[in-house]
């Protein structure tokens, strides 16, 4: 019995991408009809739709789907959230971890929703600087917290595989709002995300 994987993709988008990726392979000097490449344009078309699915997702709706009234005002941190994104300048991946914290102002959200928000914005063509602020803004606008903090550490294949070819470089970006703009609160957050508590 043959193996069939069930996936759902927009047929018209897939068809257009297949045609374009076939042309790309040909322009690069490859034979798009040879056995090893016959299904490559289709695989690339589906992979790109998966890697950019964040355009179809709504971060605010995700956060508000599990929004609960809670009288807590202590810092909540979700750290080491894996992220995979695509550099919009070279269409090469960058990957790393996001550390996200907020201080509630009457409302909290499900912890998994914080990780999902990271996915919403990382599954788009991105720059790390904008990604950091988009995550912060979504939490700020949906939960109206006393403060939000986002730090992202990522390695960029556009720096590792091409260009300067620096294999060990890591880019760190941060964004802070509200209580996290105070040195004391920001320092506590930074200490907690760099400590090995688990």
Secondary structure, DSSP 8 states (H G I E B T S, - for coil): ----------HHHHHHHHHHHHHHHHHTT--TTSGGGTTHHHHHHHHHHHHTGGGG--HHHHHHTTEEE----SEEEEEEEEEEEEETTT--EEEEEEEEEEE-SSEEE-HHHHHHHHHHHHSSEE-HHHHHHHHHHHHHHHH--SEEEEEEEEEEHHHHTSTT--TT--EEEEEEEEGGGSHHHHHHHHHHHHS---
